Amino acid sequence: QQQQQQQQQQQQNLQQHISHGPEQDPYPGARCTFDKAVAQVSAAAAEGAVGITAVHACGALTDVCLDVAVMLEAPIAVMPCCYSGTSAGVPQAARRALGVSMAADLHRVYRLSASKCYTCVDFAAIPASITPMNRIIIAERAGARQRGERISKERR
């Protein structure tokens, strides 16, 4: 029951981040509401068939992606950018010593680690010559390697 309450709270938090209402269709003719999309993605996530990726997820959009991944217990790889307003909850000493972007991303990594649905949360990067906003936050779901190994053995 506690897990169900947490999932309901996470879904309410996500809906607050979405700029359009849950019944407003951002893609005319698609006939998909936020609730229906979450239900479809949740069903796929239960089968281990969903991963969340985002490139240059501006500001709070990175946090929305992280919230969705935690809610679905899905693996995630996200490349944050535009850090204004993203360091809420990060101690001033950390922001001053590490800079806002690193302090915000460390706070995000701690949030993912605290969720207990990931066995590995880490940073990666692409070459800075491609983009200076090149840090990637990666989280691997608990048991992912065992499932992947089992699937590859079944396919042999």
N, C-alpha and C positions, 0 to 999 in steps of 0.2 A: 504494500500500500504506500509506503514511503517512497519507493522508486517511482510509482505511478504519479504521486504528487509532485516529485521532482521533474518528471517529464512534462507534466501539465504546466508547471511554472516555467520551464525552459521554453515551451511552445508559446506561452504568453509573452515572454521576454522577446522571442524572435519576432512575433507579430508587431510588437512595438517598434522594432527596428525597420520594418518594411514600410516604405513610404506610401504605398497604396493600401486600401482596405482589403480585408480578406475576401470580400465578395467582388471587388473590382478587378476586371480582367486586364492585365497590362498588355496582353497580346490579343487584339480583337479576333474573335473567331476561334480561339484556342479552347474556350469553355473550361478553363481550369482555375479553380480557386486555390488559395493558399492551403486550406485544410486538405483538399483533395491531393495536391502535390505532395504535401508532407506525408499523407497516408501511403501514396504510391512509393515514395522514396523510402519510407520506413519499412515497407514490406520487402523491398529489394535489399535494404541494409540488413535486415534480419537474416537474409541468405548470404550475406557477405559480399554482395554484388555492387556496393556503392563506395566510392571514395570522393572526397571533396578536394578540389583544386581551385586555386585562384592566383592570378598573376596581376600584380599591381593593384591589390585590393585596397582602395584608398580609405584611410582613416578608420572609422568604426566598421567599415565593411569587413575588414579582417576579423574583427571580433564577432560579427554576425556569422561569418564562415566557421569560426571556431565553435560558436554556440551550436550551430547546426551539426557539425561533426560530433561534438560531445553528445548531443541529444540522440543522434543516430548510432553512436559508438562506431563511427566510420573513420577510416584512415584519412589523413589530411596532409596536403602540401600546399602552403600558402606563402606568397611573396608580398609582404606588406609594403605600403608606401604612404606618403602624406600623413605624417604623424601628429598633426595638430589635434589636440583634444583626446589623445589616446593614452596619456600617461596618468589618468585618474587612478588613484589607489597605489601609485608607485611613490615610494618615499623620495622626498626632495633630495636627500643625500645621494641616492642612486641616480636620479636624473642629472645631478650636477657632476658626479664622478664618471658616469658612463655615457651621458648624452641622452636626450629624450628618446631617440629611436631604439637604442639598445636597451634602455631601461624598460620601455614599453614592451619590447619583444621578450625580454626576460620575464616580465610579469605574465605575459601570455603563455610562455612555456611552463611557468609554475602552475597556472590555471589548468593547462592540459594535464600536467603530471598529477595534480590533485584530484582530477576526475576519476582516477583509478581504472579507466577503460583502456589506457595505453601502456604498453610495456616499454616503449622507446620513444622519447621526445627529444628532438635534437635540432640543431641548425645545420644548414647547408648553404651553398652560395653558387651563383653562376658568375662568370668573369665580369669584373667591374667595367670592362670595355663595352659590354653589351648594355648595361645600365648601372648607374651608381646605386640604385635601390635594389641590391642584388641578394639580400639575405632571404633565405627560405626557412620557414618553420615546418618541420616534418614530425608527424606523430604516427606511430604504427600501433594498430589495435592489438590488444592482448590476444595471444593465440594465433596471430596472422601467419606466422611462419609455419606452425604446425599444419594449419589448414592448407596453405600453399603447397607444402611438401606432400600432404595426403592427396591433393588434387593432381599434382604432377605424377605421382605414383599410379593413380587410377587411370591416367591418360596413356601410360606406357603400354 
